[in-house]
């Protein structure tokens, strides 16, 4: 076992989050997607889980307009949108819809999202 391992899983770390963030809210810290475990405190800090599957509100839109999102497809965090999770590639990569989840074109649904801290794009 490596002696320099600090965390096996990046879960439950204190981080600065948007003011008013509540437990269960999706957030992005720098470029790291996560979900608040508790409410933001007076210093705008909360415990954030950077790994896991969470039921989150997702909107079936992409940068071109209404669009269905299927199981396993990437989703993004878009500041200024409500809900913040959708298929807009102009946002920050957040994760993937879980295998049991999908969102209809233009619809908003609470679905399972796999929060994934890394993204590698390989051009076709």
Residue pairs with C-beta under 8 A, 6 or more apart in sequence:
7 13
9 51
10 32
10 50
10 51
10 117
11 49
11 50
11 51
11 52
12 37
12 47
12 48
12 49
13 47
13 48
13 50
14 45
14 46
14 47
14 48
15 27
15 29
15 34
15 45
15 46
15 47
15 48
16 29
16 43
16 44
16 45
17 25
17 27
17 29
17 36
17 40
17 44
17 45
17 46
17 48
18 27
18 40
18 44
19 40
19 44
20 40
21 27
21 36
21 39
21 40
21 44
21 46
22 36
22 39
22 40
23 36
23 37
23 38
23 39
23 46
24 35
24 36
24 54
25 35
25 36
26 33
26 34
26 35
26 54
26 56
26 77
26 84
26 85
26 94
26 113
26 115
27 33
27 34
27 35
27 36
27 46
27 48
27 77
28 34
28 77
28 92
28 94
29 48
29 50
31 92
31 93
32 50
32 117
33 50
33 77
33 92
33 93
33 94
33 95
33 115
33 116
33 117
34 48
34 49
34 50
34 115
34 117
35 48
35 49
35 52
35 54
35 56
35 115
36 46
36 47
36 48
37 46
37 47
37 48
37 49
38 46
38 47
39 46
40 46
49 115
50 115
50 117
51 115
51 116
51 117
52 114
52 115
53 98
53 112
53 113
53 114
53 115
54 112
54 113
54 115
55 110
55 111
55 112
55 113
56 83
56 85
56 110
56 111
56 113
57 83
57 85
57 108
57 109
57 110
58 69
58 75
58 83
58 85
58 86
58 97
58 101
58 103
58 108
58 109
58 110
58 111
58 113
59 81
59 83
59 85
59 86
59 103
59 107
59 108
60 66
60 67
60 68
60 69
60 86
60 87
60 103
60 104
60 105
60 106
60 107
60 108
60 109
61 67
61 86
61 87
61 88
61 106
62 86
62 87
62 88
62 89
63 88
63 89
63 90
66 105
66 106
67 87
67 105
68 102
68 103
68 104
68 105
69 75
69 86
69 87
69 97
69 102
69 103
70 97
70 102
71 97
71 98
71 99
71 100
71 101
71 102
72 96
72 97
72 99
73 87
73 96
73 97
74 87
74 93
74 94
74 95
74 96
74 119
75 85
75 86
75 87
75 94
75 95
75 96
75 97
75 113
76 85
76 86
76 87
76 88
76 89
76 90
76 91
76 92
76 93
76 94
77 84
77 85
77 91
77 92
77 93
77 94
78 84
78 85
78 86
78 88
78 90
78 91
78 92
79 91
81 88
81 91
83 108
84 91
85 94
85 113
93 116
93 119
94 113
94 115
94 116
95 113
95 114
95 115
95 116
96 113
96 114
96 116
97 103
97 111
97 112
97 113
97 114
98 111
98 112
98 113
98 114
100 112
101 111
101 112
101 113
102 111
103 109
103 111
